[in-house]
Amino acid sequence: MKLLPKIFHLISDNQIMIVLLALIAGVIFPEQLKFLNAYTTYLLTLIFLVSSFRINPGELTSYLKDWKMLSVANFVMLIFMPLAMWLPTWVFAPDWALAFLIVGAAPTGLTIALVADLFGGRQALAMLIAVTTSLIAPLTMPLLLYVVVGQSVKFPVGSMLLSLIVTMVVPFFAAMAVKHKFPKFINRNDAWWREISLILFGILVAGVTADSMAGSARAFNPHDLGTVLVMVAFMGGIAWFSYAITPWRTASERITIALCMVYMNNTVALYIGDRFFAEQNVVTKLIIILTAVNLLLPPLKWAAAKAIKGSGRGKRLSVKFNSKKFISS
């Protein structure tokens, strides 16, 4: 086996570990890796371009028709989740309440389509939820922050819309054009697109984490550690709740929705924290929370694989039972 296929095979078998290692590298070597953050827009664009080769536009259109599913997903992501994360910390750890409110109120991260694919979810649905939450968040996030903490926030609507267009809309249509022009080439190399996306995603994670950690310092006491771990576990519970409230969709689609709930837009959260709450030292807390959230990925991936396997087994048993019934009749 040649070296390049060996590397890609290793990445394919350890997808989530690659992301976690990239995050850890950013934390340990912030000064050495922070230069990568300057290429964030380019990396996002390339990731979505390559990931879009594996998206079915017909599937995307079908999800647009399920307004009930989209309404539930957006409500839980943008209203229920931030309040659910803020309330317990406001009572038991008020020093962390604002940070968890900001994280919870942020829209779904723009790279969710790739992550959903790694979890056996639906890329088209993940992309749609990322777009809808990003379009609605400029309304809900300032409202929540004003109602809960009394702080007026001017959301970067223009820059956010531009980011959506540059990193998602343009790459998506470019990928569809390439698929239409070279369908055999795209389909023949389907396995490579995910691995290339994952490598680029690892570089992105390392760069963003390193840039956020550079120059930051905070004493992290046992109470802080306990607060973060308990709340991250609580977020896992919200992900399970998100999976449970859409029973009319398939297991892979429900997993995608659950994943979107806990995969926040780091850039938006850090921007709001740094721009409007710098005096409260929120940014460092946000970095700690967003880093800890990544610890949810391995158990979520295990749960996702189990749910999909169980769903497939249930369908097979149902088909087998119906076949027997038909024969006996």
N, C-alpha and C positions, 0 to 999 in steps of 0.2 A: 504494500500500500504506500503510495506516495505521501510526502510530508503534508501537503495542503489538504488532501482528503482526510488524513489522520487528524489534523487540527480541527477541521469542520465536524468530524465525527465526535471528537471530544467535547466540542461546544454543544452539539446536538444532545448529547447524553447528560450534560450538566448545565442546562440553560439557566435555571434560577441561580445556581451557584456562581455563574459568570457575572450576573448582575450584582449579587451580594459582594463578590470579590472586588468589583469595580467601585462599589460604594465604600467598602473598607479602605481601598487604596486611596480614595479621595480624602478620607478622614485622616489617614496616617501620613500621607504625603501631600498636604494642601499646597505648599509653596511650589513644589515641583510640578504639580498637575493642574494648577489653576489656569494656566495659559490655554488649556483646552476649552474653557468656558467661552472664549472669544469666538469659537466656531459653533456655538449652540444652534443658531438659526440654520446654518448649512447642514449640520448633522440631523436636525429635526426634519428638514426638507428631504434629505437623502433617505432617512429611515422611512418616512411615509411614502416616498416614491417607490422604494423597493417593496415595502409591505403591501402597497396597493396592487401589486402584481397578483396577489393572492385573494383579492376582494372581488366578489361577484356583484356587479352593479344591480342585477335583478333582485338579489337578496336585500340590498340596501333599500330599494324601492318598496319591497314588501313590508319591511319594518316601519317605514314611514306611515303606513296605513294603520298600524296598531297604535292609535292615539292613547288608548288606555294604558298600555305598557310604558310609553314614553312619559305620560303624565305622572305615573307612579314613580318611575325612576328619577325624574327631575325633582319631584316633591321631596322624596326621601333624601336625595343627594344635597339639595340646596336649602331646605327648610328644616326637616326633621333631624337630620344628622348633626348640623352645627349646634342646634339647641340641645340635643341629647348628649353631646360631648361637653357642652359648656356647663350645664346644670350641675352634674355631680362634682366637677372640679371647682365650681364656684362655692359649693358647700364644704368640700373636704380639702381642697388645695387651691385657694383663690389666686395664688401667685401664678398658676398655670392656666386659669380659666380663659383668659383672653387669647392665649396661644392656641388652645384647642378650639375655640370658637372660630378663629381665622382659618385654621386648617380644615375644619369641618365645612365651612362656608365656601371654600374654594371649589371651582368646577373640576371635572374629571381631567386628568393629564392628557396631553395631546398624543403621547406615545402609547396610549391604551390599546390601540388596535394590535400592535405587536405583542404586548403582554397578554392580551386575550388569546391570541393565537398560540402562545406558549402554554396556556392553561387549558387548551382544548375548547376555548370559547369561540364566539362568532365575531370576526373582525369587523364586518359591516355594521353590526349592532353597536359594537364598542365605539366605532367611529361616529356613528349617529348620536350616541349619548354624549360623547366628548363635544361635538358641535353644539347640540342643544343646550347643555349645561353651560358652555362658554358664552352662548348668546344671552342666556337668562341671568347668569351670575352678576353682570353689571347692574341689575335691578335688585336682586335679592341680597347680595353681599353688603352693599352700603346700607340697605334698610335694616338688616339684622344688627349690624354694628351700631347703628344710630339708636335703635330701640333698646338693645341690651346694654351697651356701654356709653351711649350718649355722644359718640364721636362721629362727626360728619366726615365721610370719606368720598373723595372724588375718584371714581373708578377709571382706569386707563382704557376707556372704551375704544378709542381710535387705534391705539397700538395693539390692543387685543384682537380686534377685527382684522387688522393688517397681518398679525401673526397667524391667524386662522387661514387667511387667504394664501399667504406665502408658504406655510408649512403643511397645510392640509389640502386645500381646494386645488391649487395649481398642481401639486405633485399627483393628486388623485386623477385629474383629467389627463395629465401627461402620461401616467401609467396606463390609463384606459386606451389612449391613442396608440401606445406602444404594443399593448396586448392585441389590439385590433389589427395592427400592421404585421406583427410577428407572433401570432398565436402559438405556433409549434415550438418556437424557441423559448417562450415564456413558460409554457406547460412542461417542456422537457427539463427545464432547470428549476422547477418549483421548489425543490428541497433546498436549493442554494439561497433563494431569496430570503428565507427566514434566518438562515445562519449569518448572512451578510448583515441583515437588519440587526441581529443580536450583537454582533461585533461593534457596529456603529452605536448601538444603544449603550453598550458597556463603556465606550469612550465618552459618550454624553454624560452618563451618570457620574463617572469619575471626575470629569471636568466641572460639572455643576456643584457636586459635593465639595470638591477641593476649593473652589472659589468661595463658597459659602462659609467654609471652615477657616479659611485663611484669616488670621488676625483675630479670631473670636476666642473668647476665654470665659469659662463659667465654672464655679465650684458646684460639683454635682454630688449632693448629699444623698443618704439612703432614702429620705422622704421623696426626693425628686425621682429617684430610680423607681421606687414603688409606684408613684403616681403615673409615670409614663408606661410602665409595664401593665398596670391595671387598665389604663385607658386604651392601650393598644389591644389588649384582650377584649375590651368592651367594643372596640371597633370591629373586631372579628365577629362579635355577636350581632352587630348591625348588619354586617355582610350576610350572615346567616338569615337574618330577618328579611333582607332584600331578596334573597333567594326564595324564601318561603311565600312572599306576597304576590308572586307572578306564576301561579300553578298552571296556567293555561299555555305557557311556553315550554319548550323542550329544556332538558337539563343543561345543555351547553349554552343556551340563551340565558337561562336563569343564572348560571355561573358568570356569564359576561356582565350581567346587571350587578351582581354582588361584587364583582371585582371593580367595577366602575365606582362603587361607593367608597372604596378605601384607597383608590389610586388617584390622589389629588394632584392638581396642577401646582407643583412646587414653586414655579416662577411667580405665579399670581400671589400665593400665600406669602412668599418672602418679600415681594414688592410692597404689599399692603403693610406688612409688619415693619419694614424698614422705612417706608415713606410716612406713615402716620403714627406709629407706636414705638419709635426708636428709643424714647426715654424710658419706656417700660422694659427694655432689654428683651423684647419679644423675639427678635430674629434668632438669637442663639437657642431659645427654647423651641422655635419652629424647626430649626435644623435637627435638634435632638429628636423631636417628634417624628419628623419626616424620615429620619434615619431609622428610628425604631419601627415605623410602619412597614418598612421593607422586611422586617423579621416575620411579618405575617405571610409573606409570599410563599415560603416552602410549605407551611401547613395548609394554606389555601390551595396550593397546587395539588397536594395530596388529597384534600377533600374534593377538589374538582374532579380528579381522576377517578375517585371512588364513586362520585355521583354519576358521572358519565357511564362508568362500567355497570353500575347498578341499573341505570336507566336502560341500557342496551340489553341487559339480562332480562329485565322485566318485559321488554318488547318481544324477545325471543320466546319466553315462556308463554306469553299471550298468544303469539302466532301458533306455537305448538299445540296449545290447548284448543284453540279454535279449529285447527286442522283435525284433531282427534274427534272433536264434536261433529265436524262435518262428515267424517268417514263413518262414525257410528250411526249417524242419522240416515 
